[in-house]
Amino acid sequence: MSIPFCLPLIDDDVIAEVNDVFKNTGWITSGPKVLELENEIQTLTNADKSICVNSWTSGAMLILRWFGVGPGDEVIIPSYTYAATALCVMNMGAKPVMVDILDDFTIDTSKLKQAINTKTKVVMPVDIGGWPADYDSIMEIISSDVIRKKFRPNSKNQKKLNRVLVISDAAHSLGAKYKSKNIGSVTDITIFSFHSVKNITTGEGGAICLKLPNSFDSEEEYKFLKALSLNGQNKSAFDKNKIGGWRYDIIDQGLKINMTDVNAAIGLAQIRKYKSKLLLERKTIFNFYNKFFEDFDWAILPISKINESETSYHLYMLRINNISESQRDQMIHYISSKKVGVNVHYIPMPMLTLFKNKNYNISNYPKTYEMYSNEISLPVYNNISIDDLEVVCKTVKLAYQNLGI
Ligand SMILES: *Cc1c(COP(=O)(O)O)cnc(C)c1O
């Protein structure tokens, strides 16, 4: 028997919710299920508004367009993330500027300050594995007079905000807390992913959460962003389909990235029991691993809670003390031979062909390389059995012993 690294939760509740779309509502694209999911996300996060879209990546592109980010602009991101964080920026014609990370895998705020210049429009920290970035430091930096003086607003929304926009890449961190605040209501914009491997999934999908300063009317921005996600059409097909509801307008140049009701139903069934059950199960898995690995001085445990900040328990990012990248690879080779699925989060972007060809160089991101070179992510998903968790632990231990250190 093998133990997969990840499995989406497809239980009776999910099947019943999807069947409800097929059997009862007769409407399969964006409609009532999407609205219900948006409401659930707002309740869970305390965001002012939430807009569901068909992926994190497309949601990020929508927000960059909304803020008027394009050629000549720069967006600051950490060098340690999934490539989508950079690609959404590049696909809008702007340049991702990478900044090295700290010991907790999040963006190094002392280096962030130096990276901001007159071209900077957005800072996009990443809550890696579900652990929130240091948002207080980030807000302090971008709100300081020196940094504000560097801001050159071009678009309507840039003029209205009059400072760098903070977009949280919260692809991993639904349900996490930063200093007792729910992720989703900490920064101007937060974007979650509902890709198949994330804590809550809609197959493919994402959600944009708004917590903008008071100069923005969140109801108005919600309406506008919903239209912008539907080719700029001011009326959804669901409303247009109502008898007599034929007239519509195209109010701006949008993208076509709306979520369907079939997809929303999958996530809806999961999110309803996320806080009360699914998130707690993830926490139990973390605690199980912690209890096993804390006995070994070769194991560096991931951070899961400090004061009022808490992870969403998305990835168990174990690190191994004093090993090289090739020894880590050797461990994974051994673990895989025992049919246990593990992973590395992430191969740093400056080590991937696309970015190397654009002259990003890993030697400029020493901490990123250090953190990557000894990292192994262990399986975390709802319904993994205790027996399987024991097998994972023992296999990792044997893999370490197998190195003969
Ligand atoms: C999964 C992921 C994304 C992309 O999410 P999609 O919904 O697949 O577009 C972005 N950033 C990070 C850190 C991710 O892990």
The ligand as a Tripos MOL2 file, in Angstrom:
@<TRIPOS>MOLECULE
LIG
   15    15     1     0     0
SMALL
NO_CHARGES

@<TRIPOS>ATOM
      1 C1         -1.2330   26.9690   -5.5040 C.3       1 LIG1
      2 C2         -0.5260   28.2660   -5.3950 C.ar      1 LIG1
      3 C3         -0.8030   29.3410   -6.2360 C.ar      1 LIG1
      4 C4         -1.6480   29.1990   -7.4640 C.3       1 LIG1
      5 O1         -2.9540   28.8090   -7.2210 O.3       1 LIG1
      6 P1         -3.9090   28.4170   -8.4540 P.3       1 LIG1
      7 O2         -5.2680   28.4120   -7.8460 O.co2     1 LIG1
      8 O3         -3.4640   27.0760   -8.9280 O.co2     1 LIG1
      9 O4         -3.7560   29.4510   -9.5000 O.co2     1 LIG1
     10 C5         -0.2170   30.5680   -5.9750 C.ar      1 LIG1
     11 N1          0.6460   30.7210   -4.9540 N.ar      1 LIG1
     12 C6          0.9850   29.7050   -4.1450 C.ar      1 LIG1
     13 C7          1.9300   29.9400   -3.0200 C.3       1 LIG1
     14 C8          0.4290   28.4370   -4.3660 C.ar      1 LIG1
     15 O5          0.8070   27.3970   -3.6070 O.3       1 LIG1
@<TRIPOS>BOND
     1     1     2 1
     2     2     3 ar
     3     2    14 ar
     4     3     4 1
     5     3    10 ar
     6     4     5 1
     7     5     6 1
     8     6     7 2
     9     6     8 1
    10     6     9 1
    11    10    11 ar
    12    11    12 ar
    13    12    13 1
    14    12    14 ar
    15    14    15 1
@<TRIPOS>SUBSTRUCTURE
     1 LIG1         1 GROUP 0 **** ****
